[in-house]
Amino acid sequence: MTELTREQYLQTVRDEASKLAAVDADQLLLPLPHIDGWTVHNVVGHTGWVNRWVALTVNAELDDPPERALVPEPPAGTDVIPWFEESVRLVLEALESNEPDRQVGTFTGPQPVSWWTRRMAHETSMHRWDAEASFTSPEPIDAAIARDGVEEIFEIFAPARLQFETLQGNGETIHLHATDIDDGEWLITLGAEKIEWERSHTKADVAAKGPVSDLLLLLWSRLPPSRLDTFGDASLLDRWQQAATF
């Protein structure tokens, strides 16, 4: 597996943010088909809010984290687009001007700035896809980014943020098989105390097969299992998606 570089993550933020900022004014009120109650305006505003909060966090001292109340709410109407563009500049400046190994706050405790650089590449990619899904067939997430995004879920979100009680199991297994890259197979095991994963071509209780972007979207509850080739006990995929709806 080839690790992605800092510049690849930063360029992903630039590229995906540019696409998100390009939505038309008349598209802002369109509803998202996969997130109840959200519009394109919500997606743009949310991503801009996160950008600003991350910029404050990365620039702050570890022992003096910023208050979330310091970040203003997104403006109404079309003003949200330039507000979002300004937030992209702020977060990129913060990520680029701080040393990658400098320790800063995150929702998993102290981590290096590089942790946020990776996280924001995935945050921006996913929300660009969210917005496009309201008015077109969305462009897939870049395969290299999507592959890394799958493993980010296992490394960061499965231990800390998923609703584990939904996934607590007795050794049930899920196999993910990406059809468009060479190194895209994973085995997930649902245990009584934690979720375990490995890169593996192993038979499981259920398998989901498709492009790696679709696998990532499946794990983030953006696409239903029916959009992929599935084999076995698909209820395990439903349980995963219930746990990932936050």
N, C-alpha and C positions, 0 to 999 in steps of 0.2 A: 504494500500500500504506500502510495506517495502522499506525504503530508502536505497540506496546503500551506502556503506562505502567508506572512503578514500582509504583503502587498496584494495577494490574491483576495484575501478577505476584504481589504480596504477598497479594492477595485469593484468588488461585488456590491459593497454599500453604495459606491458612486453610481454604478450602472443601474442597479435596481431602484434606487431612489429617484434617478432621472426618469425612469419609466413611470413610477408612481406619481411623480409631480406632473406628468404629461396628461393626466386625466382631464377631460373637458369639463367645463363648468356645469354643463347639463347632465353630466354623469354622476355628480356628487351625491344626488339624492336617490340613486338607484339602490335597491336593497341587495344584500348579499344572499345568494341562494343557500348558503351553508351555515350562516351565523344569524340566528333569529334576532331581529330588532336592529341589526347593524346595516348601515349604508356605506357607500364609498367615502362619504365625508367622515364617518366614524373611523374608518381604516386610516385615512390620511392624518386625521387629528390624533389618533392613538399613536401612530408611529412617530409623529412629530413630538408628542409629549414624551415618549420613551427616549427619543434622541436627546432631548434637552435634559432629562433626568440623568441619563448615562453620562452626558458631558459634564454635568455638575459632579457626579460621583467620581469620575476618573480624575478630575482636577482637584478633588478634595483630599485632605489628609485622611488616612485610614481610621484614625481615632476621632475624626470630626466629620461624620457623614452628613450629607445635606438632608434637609427635611423635604419630603415629597411636596409639601405645600408651597415650596419655593417655585415650582414649575406651574406656570399659568395654564388654565384650561384652553383648549383650542378655540380660535375664533369661529363665529358662524359664517356660513356662506362661502363665497369664493376666496375670502381672505385667508382661508385655511391653507391654500396652496403656497403663497409666498411665505407664510408662517412655517410650513413644513420645510420649504427649501432652506430657510434660515436655520432650522434645526439640524439639517443635514450638514451644513457648514460647521455648526458648533460641535457636533459629535465627531466629525472627521478631524477637526483641529485638535480636539482633546485626545483622540486615539493616536494621532500622528505626533503630537508634541510631547507625549509622556513615554518614558522608557517602557518597552513591552513587559519587562519583568518587575516593574514597580507594583507593589501590593496595594490593592484598592478594595473597597467593599463590593459585595455582590449578594444575591439572595441565597447563596450557598456558603457565605462567610468570606474571609479574605482570599483574594485570587489575584494573579498578575493582570495587568492591563490587557495582555493578549487574550485573556478569557473573554473580555468584553468585545474585543475586535472580532473574534469568532462569532460571538453571540449576535452582534449587530448585523453581520453578514446574513445570518439565518433569519433574524427578525425582519429585515428589510425584504429579503427574497420572498418570504412567506406572505407578507402583507401586500407586496406587489401582486402576487398571484391572487390573493383574496380580492383585491380591487378589480382586476381584470375579469374575474369570474362573474362579475355582475353584468358585464356588457359584451363579452366575447368569449371565445374558447381560449383560456389562458395559455400563454407561453410556458412550457415546462420549466421548472427550476433547473439550472445548469447541473449536469450529471455529477461533476466533481463536488459541487457545493451540496447537492442533495445527498450524496453518499456520506459526506462528512456530517450532514444534518441528521441522518439516521443514527449515527454513532453519538452525536451530541445528545440526542434523546436518551440513549442508554446510559451515557456517562453522567449526565447532569440532571435530567428531568425525572427519569425513572426512580433514582434514589431519593430525590428531594421534593418533587412537586406533583407527581401523579397521585391520584386518589387510590392509594395502595389497597385499601380494603376491597375495592372492586376487583383487583387483580390477584389478591391473595389466593394461592393455589396449593396443589399437592404434587407439583412436578409436571403440570401440563406444559406442552411445548408449542411454540410458534416458529415456523421457518419462513424467512423472507428471502426471495430470490429475484435479484435484479437481472433483467434480460438484456440490458444495453451496456453493461460494463463487465469487465473481467473479474473484479474482486468484490462482488456485491451479494454475498450470501451471509445470513445471520441466523443463529438459533437463539431464541428467547425461552427461558425456563421460568415459570411462575412458581415460586416457592412459598412456604408458609411465612417466611420472615423477610424475603427480599426477592427482587427480580434479578436473574443472572442472564448474561448474554455472552456469546462468543461468535467469532467468524467461523462459520462451519457449513458444509454441505451435508446435512443430516436430516433424515426423515423425522417428521414431527406430527403432533396431533392435528395441526392445520398448517397448510402452506399457502402463501400468497405470492404470486409471480407476476411481474410486470416491470416497466421502466422504473429506474430508481427514483425519479421524481414522483411517480405515482405511489411508490412505497412510502416515501416521506409524507406525502399528503394523506395517505391512509393512516399512518401513525399519529398525525396531528388532527384526525377526524375531519379532514377536508373532503376526502373521497370515500364513498361507501365501499365495503369489500366487494360488492358486485361489479365494481369497475375494474377489478383485477381478476386474473385466473386464480381461483381458490380451490383447494382440495382438502377435505377433512372437516373437522368440527369448526365451522365458521363462527359459532357462538363465542369462541375465544377472541376473535377479532372484534366482535361487538363489545365484549367486556373491556378490551383495550381502549376502544374508542370512547366508551363511557368514562373511563378513568382519565382520558386525555382532554375532556371538555372543560377547560378552565381558561 
